[in-house]
Amino acid sequence: MNETMNEQKMSLEFADFVETEQITPSKHMDEVILGTVRNDLHPSQWKVYSKVTLVEATAGLLTLSICPQFGLGFGQHNQFLHALHSSTSPVVFYRLCGLFFVISGAGLNGLLLIR
């Protein structure tokens, strides 16, 4: 019952929208909107490269702080990471750390580059 009322309400709102008189935006408003879209679609290269560099440096520091094989960060005294490091082959563990670096970098890029 509630769905049909919502559908009827939406249909009435759409009919009102279709029947309303067309309003033409001003020339200034058109230019502002087009300028905003142009800037969003073509950001300056230094902004994009600086954001990517910042994200990759952050992902690198995060990886170095977690992976104990480099002796940096809190990973060097973490028993779980040491047990994982000693129980797997070095190649597998290094690849896991590399995968962590790539995934964290891609995730941070996805969050930061949409802005």
Buried (B, 14 or more C-beta within 10 A) or exposed (E): EEEEEEEEEEEEEEEEEEEEEEEEEEEEEEEEEEEEEEEEEEEEEEEEEEBBEEBBEBBEEBBBBBBBBEEBBEBBEBEEBBEBBEEEEEEEBBEBBEEBBEEBBEEBBEEEEEE
